[in-house]
Amino acid sequence: MIVKKQNLTIALFALLLPVASAQAHHAFGAEFDPNRPLLIKGEVIKVEWVNPHAWIHIAREMEDGTTESWMVEGGTPNTLLRRGINRDSLKPGIYLVVDGYQSKDRSNRANGRNITYSDGTTLFLGSSGTGAPRDGADPRERSQ
Amino acid sequence: MVGCSESETDPIVSFQSSLDVEQLMHYVLEPAADTIWDSAGTIATLEGVEDLAPTTEEGWFRVQHAAAVISESGNLLLMPGRTMDGDDWQEISHGLVSTGASIMTAAEQQDADAIFDLGGQLYNVCVACHQRYWVENDQ
C-alpha cells in the first residue's frame, strides 16, 4: 500500500506542476518533439552561454540556398564544459552540424543532441535525465 | 529582539500558507531563479561579447535578493502540507537552502564567475526534484 500511496502522491504532485509552468527549466517533452529529428547545418551567429541552458543560434543552410535563423538548446554550461565544449570552441563564425529535435510548436527551435565541428569532431550537446529520446547520443545512457 | 532568537522554548505556532506547491514554484522560485540565471554568463555575436554580470550596486542587490528567496524557499517547501516525503524531499529542499546561501555570499562579493557556477548547481537541484517528483502530463 505504501507504493500505491506514493504513486498517488506523485500523481497529485504532477497535477500541481503542469508542464506549462516550466519555461527556462523545462523537461524535454514539454517543448520538443521526439518524432521530429532534424539536422541543422550552418554558421553559428550567436551563442548564449547562460544557465540553465546554453543556446546556439545558427544560420541554417536550406536546400534552396537560403538561410534560416534557428535556435538550438544545449545542456547547462557546466555540463558542456565536462563534455569538452567551451566558450572558445563554441563561438560565432564557426560552422556546425547539429542533430536534434524540433520544438513541438514547429518554430525554428530545436533541442540539440550532438554537434559536429568542421574537423569531424562530434560532441554531445545535451543534458542527461531530461527525458530526451534514448537515441545513443548521451554517453551516460550508452554506459548504462 | 528576544523573540527573534532561536531557542528550545520557541513557541509552537500554526502555519497558514497561501500558496500550493505549483504557485510557490511559479510566483516565488522561478522568478528568483531566472534573476540569478540572467545575471551571469555571456552572449557572443559576430559583433562582440556581452557580459551579463551586474554592473551596479542595484544589480548586485537584485541577485542577493533572489538568492535569499531561493534559500528560504527551501524551508517553505518543508512546511506542513507541502512535504512529499521525509527523505529526498528534505534533502532537495536543504539543497535549495544551501545553494541559495552560497549565491548570496557570491553576490555580496560581486563574484560573477561563482554566481555562474552556482547557477548551474541551482539547476541541478531543480532537475533532481523534477526527476524525483514531477511526472509530465503528456507521458
Interface residues (C-beta under 8 A of the other chain):
Chain A: Q6 T9 I10 A11 F13 A14 L16 L17 P18 V19 S21 A22 Q23 A24 H25 A27 G29 A30 I45 K46 V47 E48 W49 V50 N51 P52 T76 P77 N78 T79 R87 K91 P92 G93 S127 G129 T130 G131
Chain B: D20 V21 E22 M25 H26 E30 A33 D34 I36 W37 D38 A40 G41 T42 I43 A44 T45 L46 L52 M84 D85 F116 D117 G119 G120 Q121 L122 Y123 N124 C126 V127 H130 Q131 Y133 W134 V135 E136 N137 D138 Q139
